[in-house]
Amino acid sequence: MNSRTLLTLAGIAALALAPAFVYPMLMVKLLCFAIFASAFNLMLGYTGLLSFGHAMFFGTAGYILGLGMKHLGWSPEIGLIAGMAGAGLLGFIAGAIAIRREGIYFAMITLAISQLIYFLAMQTDWTGRDDGLHGIPRGRLFGLIDLENDLALYGLVAVCFVLALAAIHRIVTSPFGQVLTAIRENEPRALSLGYDVARYKVLAFTLSAALSGLAGGLKALALSYESLNDLHWSLSGEVVMMCILGGLGTLSGPVAGAFFVILLQNFLADKVGEWLSVIIGLVFLFCILAMRKGFVGELSQRLAGLRGKARAAS
């Protein structure tokens, strides 16, 4: 059994035991944002596309799930699937528009589309406007599992988290994922080799949007509430920070970054108030200057160096 398999089994065991030591709803929030950060990493870390509008997929899926379950009587699984489908469709449309430009112009187009979605949600009665969408029922999963039970809800989110990471790992290690990496490293070379770069970018954008929608739908289901905050550009900035802190282009880096930021917000918000943003900013600055590959990237590099020295000594 190799080290990767052992780490995977250890991670699943930690997820199973976590509710015994950590408040389940805090774990739910951590896992939702870990899925969101991992989905964004598929765009930035593996494809090299910087989006400043990923919150629109996160929030849109939450609204779709909330409206469907509250007014149409959808079951949780239908709400999550519909949220992912809606976010994926929006991602396809936004991606098809944004890829017409590169670099900072690409990022600005995604921000502009995100602000348009935010404005529409703010002006539409069915979203609850500034008050948000309250009273989203959790329902019964497959008509059997009562998600009003926090442990049952945690189980659903944990399973979705494992499946999402498995899907991302499968994507990035597949031939499709290798093309995405080639586009990130040298787009003109990928074009010269005959790859339809635009099509690959749109597909990566769509997959990332759908997985972001899964995270947003789970969060709305867990909190029984959806608000404009989940569509705001500042959340898009937060997920960028999570990925950079943890380590771009790694599977576990965004998870570590999301855990770090959310835990920092959770434990320091009441103690330091408005100074929380300053503290997070200083941590981010330190990471950029001293750990350019993020927590996980730097740790992996150091461990690889130690293994290399050990092999050379033997």
Sequence and secondary structure as in RCSB ss.txt:
>XXXX:A:sequence
MNSRTLLTLAGIAALALAPAFVYPMLMVKLLCFAIFASAFNLMLGYTGLLSFGHAMFFGTAGYILGLGMKHLGWS
PEIGLIAGMAGAGLLGFIAGAIAIRREGIYFAMITLAISQLIYFLAMQTDWTGRDDGLHGIPRGRLFGLIDLEND
LALYGLVAVCFVLALAAIHRIVTSPFGQVLTAIRENEPRALSLGYDVARYKVLAFTLSAALSGLAGGLKALALSY
ESLNDLHWSLSGEVVMMCILGGLGTLSGPVAGAFFVILLQNFLADKVGEWLSVIIGLVFLFCILAMRKGFVGELS
QRLAGLRGKARAAS
>XXXX:A:secstr
  HHHHHHHHHHHHHHHGGGTS HHHHHHHHHHHHHHHHHHHHHHHH    S THHHHHHHHHHHHHHHHHS   
HHHHHHHHHHHHHHHHHHHHHHHTTS THHHHHHHHHHHHHHHHHHHH GGGTGGG EE     EETTTEETTSH
HHHHHHHHHHHHHHHHHHHHHHHSHHHHHHHHHHH HHHHHHTT  HHHHHHHHHHHHHHHHHHHHHHHHHHHTE
E GGGGSHHHHHHHHHHHHHH TT SSHHHHHHHHHHHHHHHHHHHHTTHHHHHHHHHHHHHHHH TTHHHHHHH
HHHHHHHHHHHHH 
